[in-house]
Amino acid sequence: MSLRESIESAHRDRQNSGLWRKLNRLESAQGVNIVCDGKPLVNFSSNDYLGLANCDQLKQATAQAAEKWGTGSGASHLVCGHFSLHDELQQQVAEFVGAEKAIVFSTGYMANLAIPAAFLSRHDLLVQDKLNHASLIDAGQLCRADCKRYRHLDANHAREIVQQSEAQRTLIATDGLFSMNGSTAPMKPLQQLCAEDESRLLLVDDAHGWGVLGEQGKGTLAQQGAAPTGPVLMVGTFSKAAGSFGAFAAGDAVLIEHLIQHARPLIYTTALPPGVVAASQAAIRLFTQQPWRREKLHENVATFLRLAKEHRVERLPSSTPIQSVVFGSPQTAQEASKFLLNRGFLVVAIRPPTVPAGTSRLRITLSADHEAEQIAALVRALAEVPA
Ligand SMILES: Cc1ncc(COP(=O)(O)O)c(C=O)c1O
Protein backbone atom coordinates (compact mmCIF):
# COMPACT_ATOMS: atom_id res chain seq x y z
CA MET A 1 0.00 0.00 0.00
CA SER A 2 1.35 3.44 -0.86
CA LEU A 3 1.78 6.10 1.80
CA ARG A 4 -1.17 8.01 0.34
CA GLU A 5 -3.39 4.90 0.29
CA SER A 6 -2.59 4.04 3.89
CA ILE A 7 -3.30 7.61 4.98
CA GLU A 8 -6.61 7.62 3.11
CA SER A 9 -7.53 4.27 4.63
CA ALA A 10 -6.78 5.63 8.12
CA HIS A 11 -8.97 8.64 7.30
CA ARG A 12 -11.88 6.37 6.34
CA ASP A 13 -11.48 4.42 9.61
CA ARG A 14 -11.52 7.65 11.54
CA GLN A 15 -14.64 8.86 9.75
CA ASN A 16 -16.43 5.53 10.23
CA SER A 17 -15.71 5.51 13.95
CA GLY A 18 -17.07 9.03 14.46
CA LEU A 19 -13.65 10.44 15.30
CA TRP A 20 -13.09 12.69 12.28
CA ARG A 21 -12.10 16.19 13.33
CA LYS A 22 -12.86 19.36 11.47
CA LEU A 23 -11.95 23.01 11.84
CA ASN A 24 -14.77 25.28 12.96
CA ARG A 25 -14.29 28.60 11.20
CA LEU A 26 -14.94 31.67 13.32
CA GLU A 27 -16.03 34.71 11.32
CA SER A 28 -16.31 37.05 14.30
CA ALA A 29 -14.20 37.91 17.33
CA GLN A 30 -13.95 35.34 20.13
CA GLY A 31 -16.76 35.67 22.64
CA VAL A 32 -20.20 34.51 23.66
CA ASN A 33 -21.98 35.71 20.51
CA ILE A 34 -20.08 34.45 17.51
CA VAL A 35 -20.51 33.70 13.83
CA CYS A 36 -19.17 30.25 13.05
CA ASP A 37 -19.21 28.77 9.54
CA GLY A 38 -21.71 31.43 8.50
CA LYS A 39 -24.08 30.83 11.42
CA PRO A 40 -24.71 33.14 14.40
CA LEU A 41 -24.29 31.03 17.55
CA VAL A 42 -24.13 31.36 21.30
CA ASN A 43 -20.73 29.98 22.20
CA PHE A 44 -20.42 27.51 25.10
CA SER A 45 -17.06 26.07 23.99
CA SER A 46 -14.54 28.83 24.52
CA ASN A 47 -11.96 29.05 27.32
CA ASP A 48 -12.41 32.82 27.39
CA TYR A 49 -13.92 32.46 30.87
CA LEU A 50 -13.76 36.14 31.85
CA GLY A 51 -14.64 37.60 28.45
CA LEU A 52 -11.23 39.26 28.11
CA ALA A 53 -10.27 37.96 24.64
CA ASN A 54 -12.06 40.82 22.90
CA CYS A 55 -12.19 43.50 25.61
CA ASP A 56 -11.15 47.12 25.05
CA GLN A 57 -8.38 47.21 27.67
CA LEU A 58 -6.50 44.25 26.18
CA LYS A 59 -6.95 45.49 22.63
CA GLN A 60 -5.62 48.94 23.57
CA ALA A 61 -2.67 47.40 25.45
CA THR A 62 -1.82 45.31 22.38
CA ALA A 63 -2.08 48.25 19.99
CA GLN A 64 -0.01 50.57 22.20
CA ALA A 65 2.71 47.96 22.70
CA ALA A 66 2.86 47.23 18.97
CA GLU A 67 3.15 50.97 18.29
CA LYS A 68 6.04 51.33 20.74
CA TRP A 69 7.85 47.99 20.45
CA GLY A 70 6.86 46.65 17.03
CA THR A 71 5.12 43.44 16.13
CA GLY A 72 7.79 40.76 16.33
CA SER A 73 10.14 39.93 19.19
CA GLY A 74 12.79 39.03 16.64
CA ALA A 75 14.71 36.34 18.52
CA SER A 76 14.57 33.78 21.27
CA HIS A 77 14.70 34.87 24.92
CA LEU A 78 18.36 34.00 25.38
CA VAL A 79 19.50 35.82 22.26
CA CYS A 80 17.84 39.25 22.05
CA GLY A 81 14.08 38.59 22.07
CA HIS A 82 13.58 39.07 25.82
CA PHE A 83 12.24 42.63 26.26
CA SER A 84 11.76 44.55 29.49
CA LEU A 85 8.05 43.85 28.87
CA HIS A 86 8.63 40.10 29.31
CA ASP A 87 10.50 40.82 32.53
CA GLU A 88 7.69 43.02 33.85
CA LEU A 89 5.13 40.34 33.03
CA GLN A 90 7.21 37.72 34.82
CA GLN A 91 7.47 39.87 37.94
CA GLN A 92 3.77 40.65 37.82
CA VAL A 93 2.88 36.94 37.54
CA ALA A 94 5.27 35.87 40.31
CA GLU A 95 3.86 38.49 42.65
CA PHE A 96 0.29 37.61 41.73
CA VAL A 97 0.59 33.86 42.36
CA GLY A 98 2.93 34.22 45.35
CA ALA A 99 6.07 32.72 43.80
CA GLU A 100 9.70 33.85 43.99
CA LYS A 101 10.10 33.96 40.23
CA ALA A 102 8.36 33.25 36.94
CA ILE A 103 9.38 32.67 33.36
CA VAL A 104 7.19 33.06 30.27
CA PHE A 105 6.81 30.36 27.65
CA SER A 106 5.35 30.78 24.18
CA THR A 107 2.49 28.34 24.90
CA GLY A 108 1.21 26.19 27.74
CA TYR A 109 1.84 23.13 25.61
CA MET A 110 5.52 24.10 25.39
CA ALA A 111 5.80 24.84 29.12
CA ASN A 112 4.42 21.41 29.99
CA LEU A 113 6.53 19.68 27.38
CA ALA A 114 9.64 21.45 28.69
CA ILE A 115 9.46 20.93 32.42
CA PRO A 116 9.69 17.14 32.89
CA ALA A 117 12.55 16.89 30.38
CA ALA A 118 14.37 19.76 32.11
CA PHE A 119 14.26 18.13 35.55
CA LEU A 120 14.28 14.40 34.84
CA SER A 121 16.68 11.97 33.28
CA ARG A 122 16.98 8.22 32.78
CA HIS A 123 16.98 7.12 36.43
CA ASP A 124 14.04 9.32 37.38
CA LEU A 125 10.28 9.00 37.58
CA LEU A 126 7.39 11.02 36.16
CA VAL A 127 4.09 10.21 37.90
CA GLN A 128 0.96 11.84 36.63
CA ASP A 129 -2.81 11.89 36.89
CA LYS A 130 -4.45 9.64 34.27
CA LEU A 131 -6.55 12.51 32.97
CA ASN A 132 -3.79 15.08 32.63
CA HIS A 133 -3.72 17.28 29.54
CA ALA A 134 -2.12 15.85 26.38
CA SER A 135 0.88 18.17 26.74
CA LEU A 136 1.89 16.49 30.01
CA ILE A 137 1.27 13.04 28.58
CA ASP A 138 3.45 13.97 25.59
CA ALA A 139 6.08 15.34 27.99
CA GLY A 140 6.39 11.80 29.32
CA GLN A 141 7.43 10.63 25.87
CA LEU A 142 9.99 13.37 25.52
CA CYS A 143 11.75 13.01 28.87
CA ARG A 144 13.80 9.90 29.41
CA ALA A 145 12.31 9.07 32.82
CA ASP A 146 10.15 6.11 33.74
CA CYS A 147 6.50 7.21 33.32
CA LYS A 148 3.58 6.09 35.47
CA ARG A 149 0.01 7.32 35.78
CA TYR A 150 -2.20 7.29 38.85
CA ARG A 151 -5.99 7.06 39.04
CA HIS A 152 -7.72 10.40 38.51
CA LEU A 153 -7.40 12.59 41.64
CA ASP A 154 -6.14 9.62 43.69
CA ALA A 155 -3.23 11.01 45.74
CA ASN A 156 -2.97 7.70 47.63
CA HIS A 157 -2.35 5.87 44.38
CA ALA A 158 0.30 8.48 43.48
CA ARG A 159 1.91 7.86 46.87
CA GLU A 160 1.96 4.07 46.31
CA ILE A 161 3.69 4.50 42.96
CA VAL A 162 6.22 6.98 44.33
CA GLN A 163 7.03 4.86 47.37
CA GLN A 164 7.55 1.71 45.30
CA SER A 165 10.04 3.44 43.05
CA GLU A 166 13.79 3.68 43.48
CA ALA A 167 14.07 6.66 41.19
CA GLN A 168 16.65 9.31 42.00
CA ARG A 169 14.26 12.19 41.31
CA THR A 170 10.47 12.17 41.05
CA LEU A 171 8.21 14.69 39.37
CA ILE A 172 4.51 14.41 40.14
CA ALA A 173 2.40 16.24 37.58
CA THR A 174 -1.25 17.16 37.73
CA ASP A 175 -3.66 19.54 36.08
CA GLY A 176 -5.06 22.03 38.61
CA LEU A 177 -8.55 22.36 37.16
CA PHE A 178 -9.03 19.47 34.73
CA SER A 179 -9.96 20.77 31.32
CA MET A 180 -12.36 18.05 30.25
CA ASN A 181 -14.41 17.36 33.37
CA GLY A 182 -14.03 20.35 35.66
CA SER A 183 -12.62 18.43 38.62
CA THR A 184 -9.80 19.90 40.73
CA ALA A 185 -6.67 18.11 41.92
CA PRO A 186 -6.10 17.36 45.63
CA MET A 187 -3.26 19.83 46.12
CA LYS A 188 -2.49 19.37 49.81
CA PRO A 189 -1.84 15.57 49.75
CA LEU A 190 0.25 15.88 46.57
CA GLN A 191 2.19 18.79 48.03
CA GLN A 192 2.71 16.82 51.26
CA LEU A 193 4.00 13.80 49.28
CA CYS A 194 6.62 16.02 47.66
CA ALA A 195 7.52 17.84 50.87
CA GLU A 196 8.42 14.51 52.52
CA ASP A 197 11.48 13.93 50.34
CA GLU A 198 13.80 16.49 48.82
CA SER A 199 14.11 14.50 45.61
CA ARG A 200 10.47 15.21 44.71
CA LEU A 201 8.79 18.03 42.81
CA LEU A 202 5.12 18.77 42.13
CA LEU A 203 4.11 20.34 38.80
CA VAL A 204 0.63 21.87 38.72
CA ASP A 205 -0.68 22.81 35.29
CA ASP A 206 -3.37 25.33 36.15
CA ALA A 207 -4.13 26.40 32.59
CA HIS A 208 -7.85 26.52 33.38
CA GLY A 209 -7.89 27.35 37.10
CA TRP A 210 -5.68 30.42 36.94
CA GLY A 211 -7.80 33.59 36.67
CA VAL A 212 -10.91 31.61 37.60
CA LEU A 213 -10.51 29.86 40.97
CA GLY A 214 -9.22 31.06 44.34
CA GLU A 215 -8.95 34.55 45.76
CA GLN A 216 -8.57 37.09 42.91
CA GLY A 217 -8.27 34.15 40.51
CA LYS A 218 -4.88 33.09 41.87
CA GLY A 219 -5.74 29.54 40.88
CA THR A 220 -6.41 26.04 42.15
CA LEU A 221 -3.39 25.98 44.47
CA ALA A 222 -4.54 29.19 46.17
CA GLN A 223 -8.11 27.94 46.37
CA GLN A 224 -6.82 25.00 48.42
CA GLY A 225 -4.51 27.09 50.64
CA ALA A 226 -1.30 26.21 48.76
CA ALA A 227 1.18 28.22 46.66
CA PRO A 228 3.94 27.66 44.09
CA THR A 229 6.76 27.59 46.61
CA GLY A 230 9.24 24.95 47.82
CA PRO A 231 8.68 21.75 45.86
CA VAL A 232 5.69 23.15 43.93
CA LEU A 233 5.98 24.55 40.42
CA MET A 234 2.95 26.09 38.76
CA VAL A 235 2.17 26.51 35.08
CA GLY A 236 -0.53 28.91 33.96
CA THR A 237 -1.62 30.01 30.50
CA PHE A 238 -2.43 33.49 29.25
CA SER A 239 -4.59 31.95 26.52
CA LYS A 240 -7.68 31.09 28.55
CA ALA A 241 -9.06 33.28 31.37
CA ALA A 242 -6.47 35.96 30.58
CA GLY A 243 -7.79 36.33 27.01
CA SER A 244 -4.29 36.59 25.55
CA PHE A 245 -1.68 34.03 24.53
CA GLY A 246 1.35 32.27 25.99
CA ALA A 247 2.11 30.76 29.37
CA PHE A 248 4.30 30.91 32.45
CA ALA A 249 5.98 28.70 34.98
CA ALA A 250 6.25 30.07 38.53
CA GLY A 251 8.10 28.77 41.56
CA ASP A 252 11.28 29.07 43.60
CA ALA A 253 14.04 31.02 41.85
CA VAL A 254 16.38 28.04 41.65
CA LEU A 255 13.75 26.01 39.76
CA ILE A 256 12.97 28.83 37.34
CA GLU A 257 16.66 29.45 36.75
CA HIS A 258 17.03 25.75 35.95
CA LEU A 259 14.31 26.10 33.31
CA ILE A 260 16.12 29.07 31.75
CA GLN A 261 19.21 26.86 31.49
CA HIS A 262 17.58 23.63 30.32
CA ALA A 263 14.01 24.01 29.02
CA ARG A 264 14.46 23.39 25.30
CA PRO A 265 11.00 24.65 24.21
CA LEU A 266 11.90 27.91 25.94
CA ILE A 267 15.45 28.18 24.65
CA TYR A 268 14.87 27.23 21.03
CA THR A 269 11.84 29.31 20.15
CA THR A 270 11.13 32.96 19.47
CA ALA A 271 9.91 34.99 22.45
CA LEU A 272 6.28 36.10 22.58
CA PRO A 273 5.61 39.30 20.61
CA PRO A 274 5.34 42.58 22.58
CA GLY A 275 1.63 43.13 21.86
CA VAL A 276 0.75 39.72 23.27
CA VAL A 277 2.87 40.31 26.38
CA ALA A 278 1.19 43.68 26.96
CA ALA A 279 -2.26 42.07 26.66
CA SER A 280 -1.28 39.50 29.30
CA GLN A 281 -0.08 42.28 31.61
CA ALA A 282 -3.38 44.12 31.17
CA ALA A 283 -5.29 40.90 31.89
CA ILE A 284 -3.57 40.39 35.25
CA ARG A 285 -4.38 43.97 36.19
CA LEU A 286 -8.02 43.29 35.33
CA PHE A 287 -8.05 40.12 37.47
CA THR A 288 -7.76 42.44 40.47
CA GLN A 289 -9.39 45.63 39.15
CA GLN A 290 -12.52 43.94 37.80
CA PRO A 291 -13.49 41.25 40.32
CA TRP A 292 -17.03 41.49 38.91
CA ARG A 293 -15.94 39.38 35.95
CA ARG A 294 -15.06 36.41 38.17
CA GLU A 295 -18.10 37.02 40.35
CA LYS A 296 -20.38 37.03 37.28
CA LEU A 297 -18.70 33.86 35.99
CA HIS A 298 -19.39 32.02 39.23
CA GLU A 299 -22.92 33.40 39.30
CA ASN A 300 -23.37 31.94 35.80
CA VAL A 301 -22.00 28.59 36.97
CA ALA A 302 -24.51 28.61 39.84
CA THR A 303 -27.34 29.43 37.41
CA PHE A 304 -26.28 26.56 35.14
CA LEU A 305 -26.09 24.10 38.06
CA ARG A 306 -29.51 25.13 39.40
CA LEU A 307 -31.20 24.86 36.00
CA ALA A 308 -29.45 21.60 35.10
CA LYS A 309 -30.81 20.11 38.32
CA GLU A 310 -34.32 21.44 37.63
CA HIS A 311 -34.27 19.99 34.10
CA ARG A 312 -32.60 16.74 35.20
CA VAL A 313 -29.62 17.20 32.92
CA GLU A 314 -27.11 14.61 34.06
CA ARG A 315 -23.58 15.93 34.20
CA LEU A 316 -20.24 15.09 35.73
CA PRO A 317 -19.82 16.52 39.24
CA SER A 318 -18.20 19.95 38.92
CA SER A 319 -18.82 23.32 40.48
CA THR A 320 -16.48 25.08 38.05
CA PRO A 321 -17.05 26.79 34.67
CA ILE A 322 -16.24 23.47 32.97
CA GLN A 323 -19.34 21.25 32.83
CA SER A 324 -19.50 17.93 31.01
CA VAL A 325 -22.43 15.84 29.84
CA VAL A 326 -21.20 12.37 28.92
CA PHE A 327 -22.86 10.50 26.04
CA GLY A 328 -20.46 7.57 25.63
CA SER A 329 -19.90 6.94 21.94
CA PRO A 330 -18.35 9.56 19.69
CA GLN A 331 -21.34 9.36 17.35
CA THR A 332 -23.93 10.15 20.05
CA ALA A 333 -21.84 13.01 21.36
CA GLN A 334 -21.53 14.37 17.82
CA GLU A 335 -25.27 14.06 17.26
CA ALA A 336 -25.96 15.91 20.51
CA SER A 337 -23.57 18.64 19.43
CA LYS A 338 -25.37 18.91 16.06
CA PHE A 339 -28.75 19.04 17.82
CA LEU A 340 -27.52 22.01 19.86
CA LEU A 341 -26.01 23.63 16.78
CA ASN A 342 -29.42 23.54 15.14
CA ARG A 343 -30.77 25.32 18.22
CA GLY A 344 -28.12 28.03 17.88
CA PHE A 345 -25.47 26.84 20.38
CA LEU A 346 -21.84 25.94 19.80
CA VAL A 347 -21.02 23.10 22.20
CA VAL A 348 -18.27 21.04 20.64
CA ALA A 349 -18.24 17.26 21.22
CA ILE A 350 -15.06 16.03 22.86
CA ARG A 351 -14.03 12.53 21.80
CA PRO A 352 -11.07 10.17 22.19
CA PRO A 353 -8.16 10.51 22.39
CA THR A 354 -8.88 13.82 24.15
CA VAL A 355 -11.07 11.89 26.63
CA PRO A 356 -10.99 8.14 27.43
CA ALA A 357 -12.89 5.76 25.11
CA GLY A 358 -16.56 5.43 26.07
CA THR A 359 -16.71 8.91 27.61
CA SER A 360 -17.31 11.13 24.58
CA ARG A 361 -19.05 14.20 25.84
CA LEU A 362 -20.31 17.68 25.42
CA ARG A 363 -17.94 20.01 27.21
CA ILE A 364 -19.82 23.15 28.20
CA THR A 365 -17.81 26.15 29.31
CA LEU A 366 -19.35 29.14 30.97
CA SER A 367 -18.21 32.72 30.56
CA ALA A 368 -18.73 35.90 32.56
CA ASP A 369 -20.31 37.30 29.39
CA HIS A 370 -23.17 34.76 29.18
CA GLU A 371 -26.61 36.14 29.95
CA ALA A 372 -28.82 34.14 32.32
CA GLU A 373 -31.35 33.68 29.50
CA GLN A 374 -28.68 32.18 27.22
CA ILE A 375 -27.80 29.67 29.93
CA ALA A 376 -31.46 28.87 30.51
CA ALA A 377 -32.01 28.32 26.77
CA LEU A 378 -29.00 26.01 26.59
CA VAL A 379 -30.18 23.93 29.54
CA ARG A 380 -33.69 23.61 28.00
CA ALA A 381 -32.08 22.42 24.75
CA LEU A 382 -29.80 20.01 26.62
CA ALA A 383 -32.82 18.49 28.33
CA GLU A 384 -34.35 17.87 24.90
CA VAL A 385 -31.33 16.18 23.29
CA PRO A 386 -32.71 12.86 22.03
CA ALA A 387 -31.43 9.95 24.18
C1 LIG B 1 -4.84 21.72 30.88
C2 LIG B 1 -4.14 22.39 29.75
N1 LIG B 1 -2.82 22.55 29.80
C3 LIG B 1 -2.15 23.14 28.81
C4 LIG B 1 -2.78 23.59 27.69
C5 LIG B 1 -1.98 24.20 26.59
O1 LIG B 1 -1.98 25.57 26.68
P1 LIG B 1 -1.74 26.46 25.37
O2 LIG B 1 -3.04 26.50 24.65
O3 LIG B 1 -1.27 27.77 25.89
O4 LIG B 1 -0.70 25.75 24.56
C6 LIG B 1 -4.17 23.44 27.58
C7 LIG B 1 -4.98 23.91 26.45
O5 LIG B 1 -4.74 24.32 25.45
C8 LIG B 1 -4.86 22.81 28.62
O6 LIG B 1 -6.18 22.62 28.54
PDBQT file of the ligand as one rigid body, heavy atoms in Angstrom, charges set to zero:
ROOT
HETATM    1  C1  LIG A 401      -4.835  21.724  30.882  1.00  0.00    +0.000 C 
HETATM    2  C2  LIG A 401      -4.140  22.386  29.746  1.00  0.00    +0.000 A 
HETATM    3  N1  LIG A 401      -2.824  22.555  29.804  1.00  0.00    +0.000 NA
HETATM    4  C3  LIG A 401      -2.145  23.142  28.809  1.00  0.00    +0.000 A 
HETATM    5  C4  LIG A 401      -2.777  23.593  27.685  1.00  0.00    +0.000 A 
HETATM    6  C5  LIG A 401      -1.980  24.199  26.589  1.00  0.00    +0.000 C 
HETATM    7  O1  LIG A 401      -1.984  25.570  26.681  1.00  0.00    +0.000 OA
HETATM    8  P1  LIG A 401      -1.741  26.460  25.366  1.00  0.00    +0.000 P 
HETATM    9  O2  LIG A 401      -3.035  26.500  24.652  1.00  0.00    +0.000 OA
HETATM   10  O3  LIG A 401      -1.269  27.773  25.885  1.00  0.00    +0.000 OA
HETATM   11  O4  LIG A 401      -0.701  25.751  24.562  1.00  0.00    +0.000 OA
HETATM   12  C6  LIG A 401      -4.172  23.436  27.576  1.00  0.00    +0.000 A 
HETATM   13  C7  LIG A 401      -4.980  23.907  26.446  1.00  0.00    +0.000 C 
HETATM   14  O5  LIG A 401      -4.744  24.316  25.447  1.00  0.00    +0.000 OA
HETATM   15  C8  LIG A 401      -4.863  22.812  28.624  1.00  0.00    +0.000 A 
HETATM   16  O6  LIG A 401      -6.182  22.621  28.536  1.00  0.00    +0.000 OA
ENDROOT
TORSDOF 0
